[in-house]
Amino acid sequence: MERKEQLTLERTVPPAPSDAPAPEAPTGTGLLDAMPRQRERVGTAVTGTPVTTPPTAAAQNRLRVPRLRRLLPTPTGTPFTFGYGAVLAVVSLVAAHLDPALVHDLHQGSSTDVAHLVRTPVLVLVASALWIAGGILSPYALALLFVLTVLERRIGGVRTAGVFLLGHVGATLATEVPVGLAVLAGHLPASSLHRLDYGVSFGVAASLGALVGLLRPWLRWPLLALFGGLLVTDLIAFTDPLTDWGHPIALTIGIATWPLVRRRAAVAGG
């Protein structure tokens, strides 16, 4: 009997408190006791670093929208292209509501012919770049906005304006100076000194030539071949010899700026 009573007392008396710490409550991390390797596998999650999830289709669409917007000029991102495009738009809209005879007189006064280049070279070089043949919705206007926007985002507004003016002025002088010399030599009539010449096409061609130098080869050479083929077609047609030669000259001027624009684009990208 004494043995049974002793066993009964041992079973009913609670065990003495020990100094060992109580087990921690589960933290919700999904870890199991006595398995230390799992902490190594999920160390970043335990330390509080957020676990990234793959982007959803909606997030990818939101990323594409800003990239498409980068193809359009903005006042802060591309101030030169935005300001120049606004001026061209205003001039085109005003000209559309003027008398055609007055518009022709304005074109003639802005023409970069030999007679004007001798008297007021700076004025006509600037004024001729304010007109777009065909209006603001012409292919030249759309090409200007696209090409200048992309180029300005890569090399900045000042350098983009420099490339445009270099092509505009360089190709104009390269085509008009020979005309003046030919008139002096008696090979062309004096009326050739007053030929009508205005527009932004030389600047666009030079800007495009500079831009293709910043593209990857798989896109650069097909684009250059396509544009060059169009210029060769114009030369074969020979409808406007001076302008037809001016475009390849302007394109060559833009290609000559590749070392400069690439260096600037590398600095801006770095």
ABEGO torsion letter per residue (X at the ends): XAAAAAAAAAAABBBBBBABBBBBBBAGAGBBBGBAAAAAAAAAAAAGBBBBBBBBAAAAAAAAAAAAAAABBBAAABAAAAAAAAAAAAAAAAAAABBAAAAAAAAAAABBBAAAAAABAAAAAAAAAABBBGEAABAAAAAAAAAAAAAAAAAEAAAAAAAAAAAAAAAAAAAAAAAAAAAAAGABBAAAAABBBBEAAAAAAAAAAAAAAABBAAAAAAAAAAAAAAAAAAAAAGABAAAAAAAAAAAAAAAAAAAAAAAAAAAAAX
